[in-house]
Amino acid sequence: MSRRGLLRTAAIGAGAVTLPSLLAACGEGPGGGGNSITLGSNASDPVPKKAYQKVFDAYEKKSKKTVKVSTKDHNDFQENINRYLQGSPDDVFMWFAGYRMQFFAKKRLLTDISDIWKGFKGFSPALKEQSTGEDGKQYFVPLYYYPWAVFHRKSFFTEKGYEPAANWDDFIALAKKMKKDGTPVAFCDKDGWPAMGTFDYINMRLNGYEFHKALMAGEEAWTSSKVKGVFDLWGELMPYYQDGALGRTWQEAAQGLHKKETAMAVFGMPLPGQQFPEADRDDIDFFPFPEISPEHGQDAVEAPIDGFLLSKRPKNEPGAKDLMKFLATPRAEEVYLAADPTNIACNDGADTAKYSTLQKKAVDLVSGAKQISQFLDRDTRPDFASTVMIPALQTFIKNPKDVDGLVNDIERQKKSIFAAE
């Protein structure tokens, strides 16, 4: 998908089943009907939780209906989503565009909202495509997107004399200097997914976006020299990371960036944005992930899209669809971004006059991309992402030298999972 077209023309899965009580709780409460709509939220961090609540408050004021929000830990929600959807899910729930939506639509765990999508305005054809299942029907209401890049503090780069890296050699040299200065590259993967962003970027910079798509679809071998090359390059960066990545959450890593304990990090824009105090957010800056192969340059940008889905057989379908209509409006996006200015509105009708310098720079980055990816765990089967890739990348972080053993293990499991389609 071309993000340039998206912007111009408007622009986990079935992992280890745990915490059944959490899953049951997601469907607790009144069944809806009438003026009550239930909503499952993965926005457990304070900033997005507050921003979403303002959106729901605005809807309640407008509609005179009640939105009963059940908020669960973000990672737990993602890891248990399959069980949640097959149990007693809420009427509406937060989720992701693209493959992660299509996977559950194909399993008939979502409700088709094509009837109300016909009335939506402000979404480009590319956004509609990202909201459409393999059956050609729409299931998803996009709210915002955000790019992944190399984030840092402007003042700290100035203080240390650091310069953004345009290519891989410069990136390694920069990381080496940071480690020597005592402020290494921030890194975390206790949550299981943050490291995926670095893998994706190295893969797309080295092998290209089309290879990324094919690899995520199970069509390319993980034992290929191309994939081994990704891990070999990543291994060059490992010595310059801060220690203890597997015991560090993304929140802790972002807070370390704010405290100048580390100098830069490959993050999605909300990660530092939501952990920096409001007074310091203007000090956040980024540069695109550096070029590795001139053939692919910096063409691809990782820019996930978040939004809402309607569960299968909602208890209050009319109310749920009415809420979805509101969530598709510029007003909903404006209310959200006023409280959480770390994302970019999807609806081209949203007022961008108050965008920060960082938001404007993010729009430029994504609009200039030739291809857009949705993040590893969103671009592949959720069971493959959660049961294979999370432990695989954590294994690599612990021992980056056994690349052959790693890719052989991934390939063996991949064949088994994708053969079950």
VEXPAZA-880357 format. One record per residue (C-alpha): residue number from 1; residue in one letter; chain; x, y, z. Coordinates in nm, 4 decimals. Example, Ala and Ser with C-alpha at 12.3 -4.5 7.8 and 13.67 -1.06 7.14 Angstrom:
  num  residu  chaine         X         Y         Z
    1       A       A    1.2300   -0.4500    0.7800
    2       S       A    1.3670   -0.1060    0.7140
//
This chain:
  num  residu  chaine         X         Y         Z
    1       M       A    0.0000    0.0000    0.0000
    2       S       A    0.1397    0.3408   -0.0899
    3       R       A    0.1099    0.5795    0.2027
    4       R       A    0.1656    0.8688   -0.0357
    5       G       A   -0.1546    0.7694   -0.2110
    6       L       A   -0.3272    0.7123    0.1205
    7       L       A   -0.2595    1.0639    0.2390
    8       R       A   -0.2885    1.2419   -0.0893
    9       T       A   -0.6194    1.0903   -0.1913
   10       A       A   -0.7878    1.1360    0.1367
   11       A       A   -0.4726    0.8179    0.3827
   12       I       A   -0.2222   -1.2235    1.8849
   13       G       A   -0.3451   -1.3868    1.7855
   14       A       A   -0.3936   -1.7444    1.8538
   15       G       A   -0.0986   -1.7671    2.0853
   16       A       A   -0.0586   -1.9592    2.4057
   17       V       A   -0.4018   -1.9583    2.5692
   18       T       A   -0.3647   -1.8121    2.9147
   19       L       A   -0.5532   -1.6025    3.1653
   20       P       A   -0.8985   -1.7472    3.0956
   21       S       A   -1.0403   -1.5357    3.3755
   22       L       A   -0.9197   -1.2236    3.1962
   23       L       A   -1.0870   -1.3343    2.8804
   24       A       A   -1.4117   -1.4073    3.0528
   25       A       A   -1.3979   -1.0684    3.2206
   26       C       A   -1.3756   -0.8953    2.8853
   27       G       A   -1.7292   -1.0041    2.8148
   28       E       A   -1.8692   -0.9261    3.1583
   29       G       A   -2.1322   -0.6701    3.2339
   30       P       A   -2.4752   -0.5984    3.0936
   31       G       A   -2.5369   -0.7477    2.7567
   32       G       A   -2.6134   -0.4203    2.5912
   33       G       A   -2.9233   -0.3706    2.3901
   34       G       A   -3.1102   -0.0442    2.4029
   35       N       A   -2.8810    0.2407    2.4977
   36       S       A   -2.5893    0.0345    2.6319
   37       I       A   -2.2885   -0.0656    2.4180
   38       T       A   -1.9967   -0.2717    2.5486
   39       L       A   -1.6433   -0.2049    2.4278
   40       G       A   -1.3251   -0.4082    2.4796
   41       S       A   -1.0199   -0.1847    2.5134
   42       N       A   -0.6488   -0.2651    2.4981
   43       A       A   -0.5582    0.0959    2.5832
   44       S       A   -0.4229    0.0202    2.9293
   45       D       A   -0.1591    0.2949    2.9408
   46       P       A   -0.2713    0.6244    3.0975
   47       V       A   -0.2405    0.8583    2.7967
   48       P       A   -0.4352    0.6549    2.5371
   49       K       A   -0.6821    0.5343    2.8007
   50       K       A   -0.7691    0.8942    2.8871
   51       A       A   -0.7842    0.9972    2.5205
   52       Y       A   -1.0186    0.7134    2.4235
   53       Q       A   -1.2430    0.7903    2.7196
   54       K       A   -1.2817    1.1473    2.5958
   55       V       A   -1.3957    1.0069    2.2598
   56       F       A   -1.6521    0.7808    2.4268
   57       D       A   -1.7683    1.0691    2.6471
   58       A       A   -1.8221    1.2805    2.3353
   59       Y       A   -2.0258    1.0022    2.1785
   60       E       A   -2.2355    0.9553    2.4917
   61       K       A   -2.3097    1.3269    2.5053
   62       K       A   -2.4120    1.3291    2.1394
   63       S       A   -2.6119    1.0054    2.1309
   64       K       A   -2.7468    0.9806    2.4864
   65       K       A   -2.6232    0.6197    2.4828
   66       T       A   -2.3808    0.4550    2.7282
   67       V       A   -2.0464    0.2986    2.6325
   68       K       A   -1.9373    0.0450    2.8924
   69       V       A   -1.5587    0.0135    2.8495
   70       S       A   -1.3679   -0.2932    2.9705
   71       T       A   -0.9958   -0.2121    2.9644
   72       K       A   -0.7400   -0.4914    2.9782
   73       D       A   -0.3615   -0.4956    2.9755
   74       H       A   -0.2468   -0.4293    2.6179
   75       N       A   -0.0219   -0.7342    2.5878
   76       D       A   -0.2670   -0.9700    2.7569
   77       F       A   -0.5432   -0.8512    2.5263
   78       Q       A   -0.3312   -0.9173    2.2179
   79       E       A   -0.2058   -1.2571    2.3304
   80       N       A   -0.5537   -1.3789    2.4172
   81       I       A   -0.7541   -1.2214    2.1361
   82       N       A   -0.8459   -1.5497    1.9659
   83       R       A   -0.9967   -1.6966    2.2829
   84       Y       A   -1.1670   -1.3663    2.3587
   85       L       A   -1.3413   -1.3535    2.0200
   86       Q       A   -1.4562   -1.7149    2.0466
   87       G       A   -1.5967   -1.6559    2.3940
   88       S       A   -1.8261   -1.3691    2.4940
   89       P       A   -1.6622   -1.0603    2.3450
   90       D       A   -1.7813   -0.7064    2.3820
   91       D       A   -1.9926   -0.5487    2.1078
   92       V       A   -1.7017   -0.3388    1.9780
   93       F       A   -1.3293   -0.3858    2.0414
   94       M       A   -1.0022   -0.2139    1.9574
   95       W       A   -0.7745   -0.3822    1.7053
   96       F       A   -0.5572   -0.3385    1.3969
   97       A       A   -0.6009   -0.2968    1.0235
   98       G       A   -0.4758   -0.5225    0.7469
   99       Y       A   -0.3877   -0.8888    0.7885
  100       R       A   -0.4685   -0.9026    1.1609
  101       M       A   -0.8234   -0.7921    1.0826
  102       Q       A   -0.8553   -1.0133    0.7733
  103       F       A   -0.7475   -1.3214    0.9686
  104       F       A   -1.0401   -1.2971    1.2107
  105       A       A   -1.2858   -1.1929    0.9409
  106       K       A   -1.1938   -1.5089    0.7504
  107       K       A   -1.2637   -1.7113    1.0642
  108       R       A   -1.6074   -1.5443    1.0837
  109       L       A   -1.5349   -1.3893    1.4214
  110       L       A   -1.6283   -1.0371    1.3081
  111       T       A   -1.9426   -0.8610    1.1880
  112       D       A   -1.9484   -0.7113    0.8396
  113       I       A   -1.9985   -0.3321    0.8517
  114       S       A   -2.0096   -0.2704    0.4760
  115       D       A   -2.3571   -0.1221    0.5145
  116       I       A   -2.2315    0.1686    0.7264
  117       W       A   -1.8965    0.1987    0.5444
  118       K       A   -2.0914    0.3186    0.2408
  119       G       A   -2.1679    0.6363    0.4299
  120       F       A   -1.8147    0.7049    0.5542
  121       K       A   -1.6324    1.0096    0.4193
  122       G       A   -1.2691    1.1159    0.4433
  123       F       A   -1.1042    0.7760    0.4026
  124       S       A   -0.8894    0.7126    0.0964
  125       P       A   -0.9214    0.3993   -0.1206
  126       A       A   -0.5997    0.2735    0.0387
  127       L       A   -0.7516    0.3014    0.3869
  128       K       A   -1.0642    0.1271    0.2687
  129       E       A   -0.8477   -0.1533    0.1346
  130       Q       A   -0.6813   -0.1877    0.4756
  131       S       A   -1.0314   -0.2141    0.6297
  132       T       A   -1.1526   -0.4824    0.3888
  133       G       A   -1.1480   -0.8600    0.4331
  134       E       A   -1.0560   -1.1173    0.1713
  135       D       A   -1.4278   -1.1440    0.0917
  136       G       A   -1.4399   -0.7815   -0.0217
  137       K       A   -1.6465   -0.6684    0.2765
  138       Q       A   -1.5491   -0.3974    0.5243
  139       Y       A   -1.4933   -0.4787    0.8905
  140       F       A   -1.2671   -0.2089    1.0317
  141       V       A   -1.3008    0.1598    1.1284
  142       P       A   -0.9563    0.3276    1.1203
  143       L       A   -0.8834    0.5961    1.3780
  144       Y       A   -0.5135    0.6819    1.3551
  145       Y       A   -0.1744    0.5662    1.2315
  146       Y       A    0.1820    0.6270    1.3489
  147       P       A    0.5275    0.5681    1.2007
  148       W       A    0.8188    0.3721    1.3409
  149       A       A    1.1565    0.5428    1.3169
  150       V       A    1.4724    0.6111    1.5198
  151       F       A    1.3609    0.8379    1.8059
  152       H       A    1.5777    1.0582    2.0264
  153       R       A    1.5838    1.3855    2.2197
  154       K       A    1.6796    1.6866    2.0077
  155       S       A    1.8540    1.8594    2.2968
  156       F       A    2.0575    1.5499    2.3800
  157       F       A    2.1757    1.5066    2.0215
  158       T       A    2.2807    1.8723    2.0195
  159       E       A    2.4544    1.8401    2.3555
  160       K       A    2.6528    1.5337    2.2442
  161       G       A    2.7109    1.6422    1.8875
  162       Y       A    2.5277    1.3395    1.7456
  163       E       A    2.4055    1.3455    1.3855
  164       P       A    2.1213    1.1350    1.2357
  165       A       A    2.2538    0.8344    1.0445
  166       A       A    2.1600    0.8029    0.6780
  167       N       A    2.3099    0.4571    0.6183
  168       W       A    2.3942    0.1421    0.8131
  169       D       A    2.7677    0.2122    0.8550
  170       D       A    2.6909    0.5550    0.9978
  171       F       A    2.4253    0.4000    1.2228
  172       I       A    2.6716    0.1515    1.3723
  173       A       A    2.9326    0.4261    1.4138
  174       L       A    2.6754    0.6431    1.5934
  175       A       A    2.5716    0.3566    1.8215
  176       K       A    2.9370    0.2847    1.9004
  177       K       A    2.9957    0.6473    2.0016
  178       M       A    2.6837    0.6444    2.2195
  179       K       A    2.7987    0.3310    2.3997
  180       K       A    3.1415    0.4911    2.4563
  181       D       A    2.9684    0.8005    2.5986
  182       G       A    2.7770    0.5818    2.8437
  183       T       A    2.4359    0.6258    2.6831
  184       P       A    2.3786    0.3156    2.4693
  185       V       A    2.0939    0.2465    2.2297
  186       A       A    1.7655    0.1862    2.4139
  187       F       A    1.6313   -0.1653    2.3666
  188       C       A    1.3491   -0.3677    2.5198
  189       D       A    1.1587   -0.6872    2.4494
  190       K       A    0.9980   -0.8045    2.7711
  191       D       A    0.6628   -0.7443    2.5998
  192       G       A    0.7601   -0.9715    2.3100
  193       W       A    0.6820   -0.7361    2.0204
  194       P       A    0.9037   -0.4220    2.0338
  195       A       A    1.2029   -0.5973    1.8727
  196       M       A    0.9859   -0.6841    1.5716
  197       G       A    1.0130   -0.3241    1.4512
  198       T       A    1.3911   -0.3489    1.4197
  199       F       A    1.3686   -0.6852    1.2428
  200       D       A    1.1165   -0.5457    0.9938
  201       Y       A    1.3250   -0.2418    0.9109
  202       I       A    1.6498   -0.4322    0.8615
  203       N       A    1.4631   -0.6836    0.6452
  204       M       A    1.2920   -0.4191    0.4305
  205       R       A    1.6086   -0.2104    0.3967
  206       L       A    1.8172   -0.5161    0.3014
  207       N       A    1.5681   -0.7261    0.1032
  208       G       A    1.2828   -0.4924    0.0123
  209       Y       A    0.9144   -0.4585    0.0952
  210       E       A    0.7974   -0.7333   -0.1420
  211       F       A    1.0247   -0.9844    0.0305
  212       H       A    0.8879   -0.8713    0.3674
  213       K       A    0.5325   -0.9393    0.2503
  214       A       A    0.6229   -1.2806    0.1081
  215       L       A    0.8147   -1.3797    0.4212
  216       M       A    0.5228   -1.2806    0.6438
  217       A       A    0.2839   -1.4772    0.4197
  218       G       A    0.4897   -1.7932    0.4623
  219       E       A    0.5995   -1.7906    0.0982
  220       E       A    0.9726   -1.7413    0.1589
  221       A       A    1.2073   -1.9675    0.3554
  222       W       A    1.3439   -1.8381    0.6842
  223       T       A    1.6545   -2.0432    0.6136
  224       S       A    1.7372   -1.8332    0.3057
  225       S       A    2.0560   -1.6286    0.2876
  226       K       A    1.8402   -1.3150    0.2788
  227       V       A    1.6936   -1.3829    0.6232
  228       K       A    2.0278   -1.4913    0.7651
  229       G       A    2.1655   -1.1616    0.6388
  230       V       A    1.9054   -0.9743    0.8434
  231       F       A    2.0095   -1.1464    1.1649
  232       D       A    2.3789   -1.1049    1.0836
  233       L       A    2.3358   -0.7288    1.0433
  234       W       A    2.1253   -0.7051    1.3557
  235       G       A    2.4018   -0.8855    1.5424
  236       E       A    2.6330   -0.5958    1.4563
  237       L       A    2.4045   -0.3625    1.6522
  238       M       A    2.3600   -0.5872    1.9565
  239       P       A    2.6828   -0.4832    2.1397
  240       Y       A    2.5596   -0.1235    2.1568
  241       Y       A    2.2219   -0.1942    2.3162
  242       Q       A    2.1622   -0.1339    2.6839
  243       D       A    2.1800   -0.4561    2.8855
  244       G       A    1.8786   -0.6492    3.0096
  245       A       A    1.6423   -0.6025    2.7155
  246       L       A    1.4312   -0.9084    2.7991
  247       G       A    1.3553   -0.7701    3.1438
  248       R       A    1.2595   -0.4225    3.0221
  249       T       A    0.9156   -0.3039    2.9100
  250       W       A    0.8706   -0.0503    2.6324
  251       Q       A    0.7484    0.1988    2.8907
  252       E       A    1.0730    0.1650    3.0854
  253       A       A    1.2800    0.1951    2.7687
  254       A       A    1.0954    0.5130    2.6666
  255       Q       A    1.1355    0.6606    3.0144
  256       G       A    1.5092    0.5900    2.9938
  257       L       A    1.5203    0.7843    2.6683
  258       H       A    1.3508    1.0751    2.8428
  259       K       A    1.5976    1.0628    3.1340
  260       K       A    1.8929    1.0616    2.8894
  261       E       A    2.0055    0.7227    3.0176
  262       T       A    1.9980    0.6117    2.6551
  263       A       A    2.0423    0.8108    2.3355
  264       M       A    1.8126    0.6656    2.0676
  265       A       A    1.5624    0.3859    2.0064
  266       V       A    1.3740    0.2228    1.7194
  267       F       A    1.0181    0.2941    1.8321
  268       G       A    0.6677    0.3723    1.7137
  269       M       A    0.5845    0.7402    1.7692
  270       P       A    0.3412    0.6877    2.0607
  271       L       A    0.5983    0.4929    2.2628
  272       P       A    0.8223    0.7856    2.3577
  273       G       A    0.5374    1.0332    2.3157
  274       Q       A    0.3187    0.8739    2.5806
  275       Q       A    0.6035    0.8321    2.8311
  276       F       A    0.7507    1.1813    2.8028
  277       P       A    0.5962    1.4495    3.0276
  278       E       A    0.3929    1.6932    2.8220
  279       A       A    0.6449    1.9694    2.8880
  280       D       A    0.9205    1.7643    2.7192
  281       R       A    0.7328    1.6317    2.4166
  282       D       A    0.8598    1.9109    2.1928
  283       D       A    1.2091    1.7713    2.2517
  284       I       A    1.1227    1.4398    2.0808
  285       D       A    1.2616    1.3967    1.7317
  286       F       A    1.3348    1.1118    1.4911
  287       F       A    1.5152    1.0177    1.1731
  288       P       A    1.4145    0.7452    0.9261
  289       F       A    1.5652    0.4009    0.9752
  290       P       A    1.8919    0.4139    0.7768
  291       E       A    1.9526    0.2772    0.4297
  292       I       A    2.1237   -0.0609    0.3974
  293       S       A    2.0890   -0.1475    0.0298
  294       P       A    2.0772    0.1342   -0.2296
  295       E       A    1.8336   -0.0814   -0.4270
  296       H       A    1.5684   -0.0401   -0.1590
  297       G       A    1.6883    0.2812    0.0041
  298       Q       A    1.4427    0.4080    0.2648
  299       D       A    1.1404    0.3340    0.0476
  300       A       A    0.9351    0.1419    0.3062
  301       V       A    0.7956    0.2866    0.6281
  302       E       A    0.6424    0.0904    0.9124
  303       A       A    0.3182    0.2736    0.9949
  304       P       A    0.0514    0.0636    1.1705
  305       I       A   -0.3166    0.1649    1.1640
  306       D       A   -0.5316    0.1269    1.4777
  307       G       A   -0.9084    0.1337    1.5052
  308       F       A   -1.2209   -0.0652    1.5890
  309       L       A   -1.3996   -0.3866    1.4922
  310       L       A   -1.7466   -0.5239    1.5564
  311       S       A   -1.7479   -0.8690    1.7158
  312       K       A   -1.9511   -1.1621    1.5890
  313       R       A   -2.3152   -1.1516    1.7009
  314       P       A   -2.2909   -0.8362    1.9183
  315       K       A   -2.5566   -0.8100    2.1862
  316       N       A   -2.6455   -0.4602    2.0693
  317       E       A   -2.5663   -0.4489    1.6972
  318       P       A   -2.7666   -0.1316    1.6167
  319       G       A   -2.6016    0.0559    1.9041
  320       A       A   -2.2583   -0.0796    1.8162
  321       K       A   -2.2909    0.0301    1.4543
  322       D       A   -2.4076    0.3727    1.5662
  323       L       A   -2.0928    0.4036    1.7776
  324       M       A   -1.8797    0.2886    1.4826
  325       K       A   -2.0338    0.5615    1.2660
  326       F       A   -1.9229    0.8213    1.5190
  327       L       A   -1.5733    0.6712    1.5451
  328       A       A   -1.5387    0.7146    1.1675
  329       T       A   -1.5916    1.0921    1.1869
  330       P       A   -1.3270    1.3662    1.1898
  331       R       A   -1.4718    1.4789    1.5227
  332       A       A   -1.3808    1.1497    1.6932
  333       E       A   -1.0231    1.1736    1.5689
  334       E       A   -0.9921    1.5371    1.6749
  335       V       A   -1.1107    1.4559    2.0270
  336       Y       A   -0.8649    1.1676    2.0533
  337       L       A   -0.5630    1.3564    1.9191
  338       A       A   -0.6317    1.6557    2.1418
  339       A       A   -0.5588    1.4294    2.4385
  340       D       A   -0.2925    1.2105    2.2729
  341       P       A   -0.0969    1.4060    2.0093
  342       T       A    0.1371    1.1138    1.9393
  343       N       A   -0.0537    0.9760    1.6410
  344       I       A   -0.1809    1.0941    1.3017
  345       A       A   -0.5485    1.1132    1.2016
  346       C       A   -0.6661    0.8745    0.9280
  347       N       A   -0.9672    1.0809    0.8209
  348       D       A   -0.8640    1.3619    0.5886
  349       G       A   -1.1446    1.5750    0.7285
  350       A       A   -0.9778    1.5979    1.0684
  351       D       A   -0.8354    1.9376    1.1622
  352       T       A   -0.4547    1.9220    1.1517
  353       A       A   -0.3942    2.2894    1.2285
  354       K       A   -0.2829    2.2057    1.5806
  355       Y       A   -0.0423    1.9304    1.4793
  356       S       A    0.2904    1.9502    1.6582
  357       T       A    0.6207    1.9725    1.4730
  358       L       A    0.6659    1.5998    1.5411
  359       Q       A    0.3256    1.5125    1.3955
  360       K       A    0.3929    1.7198    1.0834
  361       K       A    0.7285    1.5489    1.0395
  362       A       A    0.5601    1.2094    1.0784
  363       V       A    0.3073    1.2960    0.8068
  364       D       A    0.5920    1.3936    0.5745
  365       L       A    0.7800    1.0701    0.6467
  366       V       A    0.4839    0.8480    0.5753
  367       S       A    0.3495    1.0445    0.2805
  368       G       A    0.6904    1.0212    0.1157
  369       A       A    0.7114    0.6439    0.1493
  370       K       A    0.6777    0.4186   -0.1535
  371       Q       A    0.5498    0.1269    0.0565
  372       I       A    0.3887    0.0874    0.3974
  373       S       A    0.4070   -0.2092    0.6323
  374       Q       A    0.1792   -0.2777    0.9272
  375       F       A    0.4395   -0.4338    1.1651
  376       L       A    0.5508   -0.7975    1.1827
  377       D       A    0.2799   -0.9221    1.4173
  378       R       A    0.0138   -0.7482    1.2058
  379       D       A    0.1442   -0.8577    0.8662
  380       T       A    0.1404   -1.2311    0.9370
  381       R       A   -0.0779   -1.4944    1.0991
  382       P       A   -0.1318   -1.4091    1.4664
  383       D       A   -0.0478   -1.7631    1.5778
  384       F       A    0.2834   -1.7529    1.3893
  385       A       A    0.3673   -1.4123    1.5344
  386       S       A    0.2862   -1.5041    1.8948
  387       T       A    0.3949   -1.8667    1.9252
  388       V       A    0.6962   -1.8606    1.6915
  389       M       A    0.8342   -1.5120    1.6329
  390       I       A    0.8098   -1.3727    1.9859
  391       P       A    1.0149   -1.6547    2.1404
  392       A       A    1.2422   -1.6698    1.8345
  393       L       A    1.3433   -1.3048    1.8550
  394       Q       A    1.3884   -1.3304    2.2303
  395       T       A    1.6115   -1.6334    2.1734
  396       F       A    1.8159   -1.4310    1.9242
  397       I       A    1.8525   -1.1458    2.1730
  398       K       A    1.9895   -1.3924    2.4290
  399       N       A    2.2200   -1.5633    2.1784
  400       P       A    2.2735   -1.3719    1.8513
  401       K       A    2.5492   -1.6081    1.7341
  402       D       A    2.3423   -1.9190    1.6519
  403       V       A    2.1621   -1.7806    1.3473
  404       D       A    2.1530   -2.1156    1.1646
  405       G       A    1.9850   -2.2925    1.4540
  406       L       A    1.7409   -2.0037    1.4948
  407       V       A    1.6222   -1.9863    1.1338
  408       N       A    1.5979   -2.3645    1.1051
  409       D       A    1.3678   -2.3698    1.4065
  410       I       A    1.1534   -2.0840    1.2719
  411       E       A    1.1222   -2.2502    0.9305
  412       R       A    1.0190   -2.5851    1.0805
  413       Q       A    0.7406   -2.4244    1.2845
  414       K       A    0.6365   -2.1981    0.9979
  415       K       A    0.5760   -2.4956    0.7683
  416       S       A    0.3560   -2.6608    1.0281
  417       I       A    0.1482   -2.3499    1.0992
  418       F       A    0.0981   -2.2312    0.7418
  419       A       A    0.0191   -2.5859    0.6250
  420       A       A   -0.2834   -2.5759    0.8571
  421       E       A   -0.4489   -2.2927    0.6619
//
